[in-house]
């Protein structure tokens, strides 16, 4: 459905300026890719119409779509941020490969790339256009297409920087790769469109983390919009361990799109952790396209005040003997709201598919709300599939038992909330990240937890 053009004038102006300016000398394939993105966005727009739009039934993007976010037209090449500022925001490990992006642009002075290796390529997309153009042309936009999603189309239209990871056949990355996307200034309405492409060759192995952070934190007086797209291709026998941390400011908007293709006997282990934004939408799709392919998707989020988070997860069992596990948990406080949509599709020929999905939510206030819609679409007759969803408050009987043993109400509540979260955190195999997430979510638990029986 064609949208009103006036509200997209800011994006149109920025796109035209970049096309005729900094992007004019880019390879024709990249310019064509961007143009296809803009054409699609100009047709699709943002999904502001919720009636008849099942994917966006419970989430309104009107507050995001109505604001004229400014796109940075150039990068001055110098860093105005100290590495210590980034380290205090989230996980930082000097033994990892760290790529830092400020407002969507790669900053070499804050990053450390691995030594050149024939089997491993880690760099930023802007440089990879020159050094690895054939691979980018082959893989970019193949999983995250522009045909039916306005946010992906907009990201493709403004595709200029992000991360590129290529692991050669049979190669094992020696250290985790950490992609750190930082918004530096929320005093103005700004938008960034980071793009990540990960190609894991046959029999390869890699661990990578995406962190989305904001330097303004709770001191933000403006807002920002991060529109991120990640594409992953796992060839036969590849193993990818993927973690995603969203910890931006309370005034920020975040849309994250993840698309994954898996070949035969490939394995994906993924963990998504989110808190802090005004509105967040994570759209995660996995295609299990060969026998033996398996994925395990785990997620944990925490909301408070009037925050809103929407997780839309889709796993497509396209071939037989494929396996998927999905576990998401939410902790909601205040007047916040969460949405979970989990769909497992088992195609007609995907016999012997094994799928389990679970969504659990802990409501810390009477005003918090969650809309959960797990679903199974099964067209094969020899499968093992199941799903479930729960939502409730802290168990009063357990609280009473702990209080009868001398533990005060606030401490008992915090212990139970932390235990609820830890089931997902403990799935993180990377110990430094697991410890940091445990501390991060522990600090976010309210110090005082009123009793719900009091009419909260």
Secondary structure, DSSP 8 states (H G I E B T S, - for coil): ----SGGGHHHHHHHHHHHHTTTTTS-HHHHHHHHHHHHHHHHH------TT-GGGTT---HHHHTS--EE-----S---S-HHHHHTTS---TTSEEEEEETTEE-GGG-B----BTTEEEEEHHHHHHHSHHHHHHHTTSSS-SSS-HHHHHHHHT---EEEEEE-TT-B-SS-EEEEEEE---SS-EEE--EEEEEE-TT-EEEEEEEEEESSGGG-SS-EEEEEEEEEEE-TT-EEEEEEEEE--TT-EEEEEEEEEE-TT-EEEEEEEEE--SEEEEEEEEEE-STT-EEEEEEEEEE-TT-EEEEEEEEEE-SSS-EEEEEEEEEE-TT-EEEEEEEEEE-TT-TT-EEEEEEEEEE-SSS-EEEEEEEEEE--SS-EEEEEEEEE---HHHHHHHHHTT--HHHHHHHHHHHHHHHHHTT---HHHHHHHHHHHHHHS-S----GGG--
